[in-house]
Amino acid sequence: MTKGSINAAPVNKLPVELLSYIFNLGTHSKDIRLEDRDEDEDEGHLDFDPFCEVFPHTVASVNRHWRRVALSTSTIWTNVCVTISDIVVGDGDDDGIWRTKAPARTSRLDTSRVDLQLIRSRSSPLDIIIDSRDPDWDFSEPESYSDHNMGYDPDHPFSSTHMMKVLYLLLPHLPRWRSLAILTDTYAPMYTALTILSNSTSDYHFAHAPLLESLILMRCNEFASYCPSFSPPHLKGALLPFAQTGLPQLRKLVLSGVHVDWSAVHTILPLSSKDRGELERGLETLELGYHSEDVRPTPKEFADILKRCPDLRRLTVRVSGPVWEGDTFDRSEMGEETTDAGCVCLPELQSLTIGYTDVMDATSMLAMMEASNLRAVRLEDTNHAASLHDEDSTPLLEYFATGPVDDLEGYGPEVGKGAHCVSPFPMLEDVTLERVQTSTHAAFELFYSALPNLKSLSLAHASVSAYMALWPKEFSPDPSSPNQLPNLESLRVRTDQFPMDWITSLVHHRSLVGLGLKRIRIDPVEGEDDWEEEVVDLTLGIDALTYEDNVDVAMRTSEDRLIWNEEDEAFKPGGAFDDPIFDSFFPPSHAFI
């Protein structure tokens, strides 16, 4: 291509301002791959796609005009990402050759790309990701071993020295930090980061982060949280980042596998919009996950954190949260500044995720909150896969229907039948149950009876009782029982406990009494060779149900089709099977229905 043809390209006739705006869109637009990830995946927590950091360098290499525009647009250089690919490892020889596989003790961190980003971004706010994870890591913790036997070297390629270098490089720009995410495999680099950010040994104790909106600290080793005692023990000390200055603009806080000084966390959180008297809100997203029992917050410390977050909209507590000494919830442990019922009021809370290893602790934690506007709940039995027993989740499910039952000695099938039992979460529309097991069929019936507005239900490896309770009363052994979930529209299933024809029968019988579903999604189960064949049978059953019983409308809409493993995406615009030329020969009137 000649120079003249490049200059004549239509894109080069765009105004500089518009081209700069396009560059910004390419850099900061949320990648659809991140939006589609499950919430428990690490990348789903990040504020930008690490691959977006490459985009500015790409457009700056096209031609001189694009390079001038890119270099003059400081906002496209604000994504700073450090990974193990920035570590250059050498063998110590004099040949000057740096190799990619060698002992970490001879490695160095190449910061040339970070230096370039910091210079070109000028005074714009920075979004920082320090991703020290190694895809080949074998889950060993070098700081947990006193010696290395048989020549085994568990050293991780990203060491505490590398973490210290990158943070001291970024600290002079602390007033520009808008988001910070640190992801590690081992705990030593994370402890180094906590030490520096806590200002206890930092030369930048006078600095603060007035723009920081998102703080994500993740030790990506969830297996370590199942040990009753924190490991490595010599790094157990609790620190608190930004303890001296606070974070007045913080909107999102994620602490996964990373414990801090829980007694003082509330002091660094921003004031709520009510306390400020401004339009700006306080903390909106809080995630605590994968903490060993000896480093979790006490009930009072957890309550103090919640009290500081009345603007909270999303709360996730997975293998974390307070542990009660007794078997029941003691409101005296809450401290002061609670509601008349002894709960912390969270009027803005929309989404709640609880991953529990002890059902009574989870129930007691629920009893701490008053969140009448809650819309979505996810309950997960997160006991270790090697656990020898299933946690009976009956008390937790019954709490959703009864609320506090202080006047009763315990929970059971009779709970909730009295006139004084009121659901604490009457507005729920979306519920996900994963590995939730019960000892009684009545527990799920009581749970469903408290969800009259529920529209979406997801069941993943749940108890068979979770499905039995959905059976219409006209076809159940007890015809006097009420029909469950009258407004249910969407059902997502992941199970290998019974065949698909059973689910087909359930869907069919619900439709016969006017409780038909609009959408069903069947997720494949690994190891089930005949799963796809059963899903096809289920599809045919739903199609026949749609027409023979005249549920909803006469013609099938896109929501009436079975969604399995997202295959419909291939037929959408831009999909593998989207062919406008071919479709032009077959107008909608000739389409197969």
RAHUUR-V745596 format. One record per pair of residues at least 12 apart in sequence whose C-alpha atoms are under 8 Angstrom apart, sorted by sequence separation. I is the first residue (numbers start at 1). J is the second residue. If there is no record, write none. Layout:
BEGIN
I_J ; I_J
END
This chain:
BEGIN
88_100 ; 89_101 ; 90_102 ; 91_103 ; 142_154 ; 270_282 ; 471_483 ; 472_484 ; 89_102 ; 90_103 ; 141_154 ; 142_155 ; 269_282 ; 270_283 ; 398_411 ; 402_415 ; 470_483 ; 471_484 ; 522_535 ; 56_70 ; 89_103 ; 92_106 ; 140_154 ; 141_155 ; 142_156 ; 269_283 ; 402_416 ; 470_484 ; 546_560 ; 34_49 ; 89_104 ; 91_106 ; 401_416 ; 469_484 ; 470_485 ; 90_106 ; 395_411 ; 31_48 ; 89_106 ; 90_107 ; 394_411 ; 395_412 ; 398_415 ; 30_48 ; 31_49 ; 89_107 ; 394_412 ; 398_416 ; 403_421 ; 543_561 ; 30_49 ; 88_107 ; 89_108 ; 137_156 ; 250_269 ; 302_321 ; 402_421 ; 403_422 ; 28_48 ; 56_76 ; 87_107 ; 88_108 ; 239_259 ; 240_260 ; 248_268 ; 250_270 ; 302_322 ; 401_421 ; 402_422 ; 403_423 ; 542_562 ; 56_77 ; 87_108 ; 88_109 ; 238_259 ; 239_260 ; 240_261 ; 243_264 ; 246_267 ; 247_268 ; 248_269 ; 249_270 ; 401_422 ; 402_423 ; 403_424 ; 444_465 ; 448_469 ; 87_109 ; 88_110 ; 134_156 ; 238_260 ; 239_261 ; 246_268 ; 247_269 ; 248_270 ; 349_371 ; 352_374 ; 401_423 ; 402_424 ; 429_451 ; 444_466 ; 539_561 ; 86_109 ; 87_110 ; 134_157 ; 238_261 ; 245_268 ; 246_269 ; 247_270 ; 248_271 ; 298_321 ; 299_322 ; 346_369 ; 347_370 ; 348_371 ; 350_373 ; 351_374 ; 354_377 ; 356_379 ; 400_423 ; 401_424 ; 428_451 ; 431_454 ; 539_562 ; 28_52 ; 53_77 ; 86_110 ; 240_264 ; 243_267 ; 246_270 ; 296_320 ; 297_321 ; 298_322 ; 299_323 ; 343_367 ; 344_368 ; 345_369 ; 346_370 ; 347_371 ; 349_373 ; 350_374 ; 351_375 ; 352_376 ; 353_377 ; 354_378 ; 355_379 ; 356_380 ; 357_381 ; 399_423 ; 400_424 ; 426_450 ; 427_451 ; 429_453 ; 430_454 ; 441_465 ; 445_469 ; 27_52 ; 86_111 ; 133_158 ; 240_265 ; 243_268 ; 284_309 ; 296_321 ; 297_322 ; 298_323 ; 299_324 ; 343_368 ; 344_369 ; 345_370 ; 346_371 ; 347_372 ; 348_373 ; 349_374 ; 350_375 ; 351_376 ; 352_377 ; 353_378 ; 354_379 ; 355_380 ; 356_381 ; 357_382 ; 400_425 ; 426_451 ; 428_453 ; 429_454 ; 430_455 ; 431_456 ; 432_457 ; 433_458 ; 434_459 ; 435_460 ; 436_461 ; 437_462 ; 438_463 ; 440_465 ; 441_466 ; 444_469 ; 445_470 ; 26_52 ; 27_53 ; 53_79 ; 132_158 ; 163_189 ; 167_193 ; 242_268 ; 283_309 ; 286_312 ; 296_322 ; 297_323 ; 298_324 ; 342_368 ; 343_369 ; 344_370 ; 345_371 ; 347_373 ; 348_374 ; 350_376 ; 351_377 ; 352_378 ; 353_379 ; 354_380 ; 355_381 ; 356_382 ; 357_383 ; 426_452 ; 427_453 ; 428_454 ; 429_455 ; 430_456 ; 431_457 ; 432_458 ; 433_459 ; 434_460 ; 435_461 ; 436_462 ; 437_463 ; 491_517 ; 52_79 ; 53_80 ; 163_190 ; 190_217 ; 282_309 ; 284_311 ; 285_312 ; 289_316 ; 292_319 ; 293_320 ; 296_323 ; 343_370 ; 353_380 ; 355_382 ; 356_383 ; 413_440 ; 423_450 ; 426_453 ; 429_456 ; 430_457 ; 431_458 ; 432_459 ; 433_460 ; 434_461 ; 435_462 ; 436_463 ; 438_465 ; 441_468 ; 442_469 ; 488_515 ; 489_516 ; 490_517 ; 493_520 ; 27_55 ; 53_81 ; 160_188 ; 161_189 ; 164_192 ; 282_310 ; 283_311 ; 284_312 ; 285_313 ; 286_314 ; 287_315 ; 288_316 ; 289_317 ; 290_318 ; 291_319 ; 292_320 ; 432_460 ; 434_462 ; 435_463 ; 441_469 ; 487_515 ; 489_517 ; 490_518 ; 491_519 ; 492_520 ; 493_521 ; 494_522 ; 26_55 ; 27_56 ; 50_79 ; 159_188 ; 160_189 ; 163_192 ; 164_193 ; 167_196 ; 190_219 ; 282_311 ; 283_312 ; 284_313 ; 285_314 ; 286_315 ; 287_316 ; 288_317 ; 289_318 ; 290_319 ; 291_320 ; 413_442 ; 433_462 ; 486_515 ; 488_517 ; 489_518 ; 490_519 ; 491_520 ; 492_521 ; 493_522 ; 494_523 ; 496_525 ; 156_186 ; 159_189 ; 160_190 ; 163_193 ; 251_281 ; 253_283 ; 281_311 ; 282_312 ; 284_314 ; 285_315 ; 286_316 ; 287_317 ; 288_318 ; 289_319 ; 290_320 ; 293_323 ; 307_337 ; 413_443 ; 416_446 ; 455_485 ; 489_519 ; 490_520 ; 491_521 ; 492_522 ; 493_523 ; 494_524 ; 495_525 ; 48_79 ; 50_81 ; 158_189 ; 251_282 ; 252_283 ; 254_285 ; 256_287 ; 289_320 ; 303_334 ; 412_443 ; 454_485 ; 457_488 ; 492_523 ; 494_525 ; 82_114 ; 160_192 ; 164_196 ; 172_204 ; 175_207 ; 177_209 ; 180_212 ; 187_219 ; 225_257 ; 250_282 ; 251_283 ; 252_284 ; 253_285 ; 254_286 ; 255_287 ; 256_288 ; 257_289 ; 258_290 ; 259_291 ; 288_320 ; 289_321 ; 303_335 ; 328_360 ; 359_391 ; 363_395 ; 452_484 ; 453_485 ; 455_487 ; 456_488 ; 459_491 ; 496_528 ; 23_56 ; 81_114 ; 171_204 ; 174_207 ; 175_208 ; 176_209 ; 178_211 ; 179_212 ; 181_214 ; 183_216 ; 186_219 ; 249_282 ; 250_283 ; 251_284 ; 252_285 ; 253_286 ; 254_287 ; 255_288 ; 256_289 ; 257_290 ; 258_291 ; 288_321 ; 300_333 ; 327_360 ; 358_391 ; 359_392 ; 363_396 ; 449_482 ; 452_485 ; 453_486 ; 454_487 ; 455_488 ; 456_489 ; 457_490 ; 458_491 ; 459_492 ; 460_493 ; 461_494 ; 462_495 ; 464_497 ; 501_534 ; 508_541 ; 80_114 ; 174_208 ; 175_209 ; 176_210 ; 177_211 ; 178_212 ; 179_213 ; 180_214 ; 181_215 ; 182_216 ; 183_217 ; 184_218 ; 185_219 ; 186_220 ; 208_242 ; 213_247 ; 251_285 ; 252_286 ; 253_287 ; 254_288 ; 255_289 ; 256_290 ; 257_291 ; 263_297 ; 299_333 ; 300_334 ; 312_346 ; 315_349 ; 327_361 ; 334_368 ; 357_391 ; 359_393 ; 362_396 ; 451_485 ; 452_486 ; 453_487 ; 454_488 ; 455_489 ; 456_490 ; 457_491 ; 458_492 ; 459_493 ; 460_494 ; 461_495 ; 475_509 ; 500_534 ; 504_538 ; 508_542 ; 511_545 ; 174_209 ; 175_210 ; 176_211 ; 177_212 ; 178_213 ; 179_214 ; 180_215 ; 181_216 ; 182_217 ; 183_218 ; 184_219 ; 185_220 ; 186_221 ; 212_247 ; 215_250 ; 222_257 ; 256_291 ; 262_297 ; 299_334 ; 300_335 ; 310_345 ; 311_346 ; 313_348 ; 314_349 ; 318_353 ; 320_355 ; 329_364 ; 360_395 ; 449_484 ; 452_487 ; 453_488 ; 455_490 ; 456_491 ; 457_492 ; 458_493 ; 459_494 ; 460_495 ; 461_496 ; 471_506 ; 499_534 ; 500_535 ; 503_538 ; 507_542 ; 516_551 ; 23_59 ; 175_211 ; 176_212 ; 178_214 ; 179_215 ; 180_216 ; 181_217 ; 182_218 ; 183_219 ; 184_220 ; 185_221 ; 209_245 ; 211_247 ; 212_248 ; 213_249 ; 214_250 ; 216_252 ; 218_254 ; 220_256 ; 221_257 ; 259_295 ; 272_308 ; 310_346 ; 311_347 ; 312_348 ; 313_349 ; 314_350 ; 315_351 ; 316_352 ; 317_353 ; 318_354 ; 319_355 ; 320_356 ; 328_364 ; 329_365 ; 359_395 ; 360_396 ; 363_399 ; 367_403 ; 448_484 ; 449_485 ; 459_495 ; 461_497 ; 470_506 ; 501_537 ; 516_552 ; 80_117 ; 181_218 ; 183_220 ; 208_245 ; 209_246 ; 210_247 ; 211_248 ; 212_249 ; 213_250 ; 214_251 ; 215_252 ; 216_253 ; 217_254 ; 218_255 ; 219_256 ; 220_257 ; 259_296 ; 271_308 ; 272_309 ; 307_344 ; 309_346 ; 310_347 ; 311_348 ; 312_349 ; 313_350 ; 314_351 ; 315_352 ; 316_353 ; 317_354 ; 318_355 ; 319_356 ; 324_361 ; 331_368 ; 359_396 ; 367_404 ; 448_485 ; 472_509 ; 500_537 ; 501_538 ; 504_541 ; 508_545 ; 512_549 ; 514_551 ; 556_593 ; 79_117 ; 80_118 ; 207_245 ; 208_246 ; 209_247 ; 210_248 ; 211_249 ; 212_250 ; 213_251 ; 214_252 ; 215_253 ; 216_254 ; 217_255 ; 218_256 ; 219_257 ; 263_301 ; 266_304 ; 270_308 ; 271_309 ; 272_310 ; 273_311 ; 306_344 ; 307_345 ; 310_348 ; 311_349 ; 313_351 ; 314_352 ; 315_353 ; 316_354 ; 317_355 ; 318_356 ; 319_357 ; 323_361 ; 329_367 ; 471_509 ; 472_510 ; 500_538 ; 504_542 ; 511_549 ; 555_593 ; 78_117 ; 205_244 ; 210_249 ; 211_250 ; 213_252 ; 214_253 ; 215_254 ; 216_255 ; 217_256 ; 218_257 ; 219_258 ; 262_301 ; 266_305 ; 269_308 ; 272_311 ; 322_361 ; 445_484 ; 471_510 ; 77_117 ; 78_118 ; 218_258 ; 262_302 ; 265_305 ; 306_346 ; 511_551 ; 519_559 ; 522_562 ; 524_564 ; 77_118 ; 198_239 ; 217_258 ; 303_344 ; 472_513 ; 518_559 ; 519_560 ; 520_561 ; 521_562 ; 522_563 ; 523_564 ; 524_565 ; 198_240 ; 199_241 ; 266_308 ; 518_560 ; 519_561 ; 520_562 ; 521_563 ; 522_564 ; 523_565 ; 77_120 ; 78_121 ; 197_240 ; 198_241 ; 199_242 ; 322_365 ; 393_436 ; 394_437 ; 519_562 ; 520_563 ; 521_564 ; 522_565 ; 77_121 ; 191_235 ; 195_239 ; 197_241 ; 198_242 ; 199_243 ; 321_365 ; 392_436 ; 393_437 ; 394_438 ; 519_563 ; 521_565 ; 76_121 ; 141_186 ; 143_188 ; 187_232 ; 194_239 ; 196_241 ; 197_242 ; 198_243 ; 199_244 ; 391_436 ; 392_437 ; 393_438 ; 394_439 ; 398_443 ; 401_446 ; 74_120 ; 75_121 ; 78_124 ; 80_126 ; 139_185 ; 140_186 ; 141_187 ; 194_240 ; 195_241 ; 198_244 ; 391_437 ; 392_438 ; 394_440 ; 397_443 ; 401_447 ; 23_70 ; 74_121 ; 78_125 ; 79_126 ; 80_127 ; 81_128 ; 82_129 ; 83_130 ; 84_131 ; 139_186 ; 188_235 ; 194_241 ; 390_437 ; 391_438 ; 392_439 ; 397_444 ; 400_447 ; 28_76 ; 73_121 ; 74_122 ; 78_126 ; 79_127 ; 80_128 ; 81_129 ; 82_130 ; 83_131 ; 84_132 ; 137_185 ; 187_235 ; 398_446 ; 401_449 ; 20_69 ; 27_76 ; 71_120 ; 74_123 ; 75_124 ; 78_127 ; 79_128 ; 80_129 ; 81_130 ; 82_131 ; 83_132 ; 84_133 ; 128_177 ; 394_443 ; 397_446 ; 398_447 ; 401_450 ; 19_69 ; 20_70 ; 74_124 ; 79_129 ; 81_131 ; 82_132 ; 83_133 ; 84_134 ; 107_157 ; 126_176 ; 127_177 ; 128_178 ; 130_180 ; 131_181 ; 132_182 ; 133_183 ; 397_447 ; 400_450 ; 24_75 ; 104_155 ; 125_176 ; 126_177 ; 127_178 ; 128_179 ; 129_180 ; 130_181 ; 131_182 ; 132_183 ; 133_184 ; 134_185 ; 374_425 ; 377_428 ; 24_76 ; 103_155 ; 104_156 ; 124_176 ; 125_177 ; 126_178 ; 127_179 ; 128_180 ; 129_181 ; 130_182 ; 131_183 ; 132_184 ; 133_185 ; 372_424 ; 373_425 ; 374_426 ; 375_427 ; 376_428 ; 379_431 ; 12_65 ; 16_69 ; 20_73 ; 23_76 ; 104_157 ; 109_162 ; 123_176 ; 125_178 ; 126_179 ; 127_180 ; 128_181 ; 129_182 ; 130_183 ; 131_184 ; 132_185 ; 371_424 ; 372_425 ; 373_426 ; 374_427 ; 375_428 ; 376_429 ; 377_430 ; 378_431 ; 379_432 ; 380_433 ; 381_434 ; 382_435 ; 103_157 ; 104_158 ; 108_162 ; 129_183 ; 370_424 ; 371_425 ; 372_426 ; 373_427 ; 374_428 ; 375_429 ; 376_430 ; 377_431 ; 378_432 ; 379_433 ; 380_434 ; 381_435 ; 104_159 ; 111_166 ; 372_427 ; 373_428 ; 375_430 ; 376_431 ; 377_432 ; 378_433 ; 379_434 ; 380_435 ; 381_436 ; 109_165 ; 378_434 ; 380_436 ; 379_436 ; 236_295 ; 230_292 ; 229_292 ; 230_293 ; 319_382 ; 226_290 ; 228_292 ; 229_293 ; 230_294 ; 318_382 ; 225_290 ; 226_291 ; 227_292 ; 228_293 ; 229_294 ; 230_295 ; 303_368 ; 224_290 ; 225_291 ; 226_292 ; 227_293 ; 228_294 ; 229_295 ; 225_292 ; 190_258 ; 222_290 ; 224_292 ; 225_293 ; 87_157 ; 87_158 ; 84_157 ; 84_158 ; 48_127 ; 50_129 ; 47_127 ; 139_221 ; 46_129 ; 125_211 ; 133_220 ; 144_231 ; 144_232 ; 143_232 ; 141_232 ; 225_319 ; 47_179 ; 46_181 ; 226_384 ; 47_214 ; 46_216 ; 45_216 ; 42_220
END
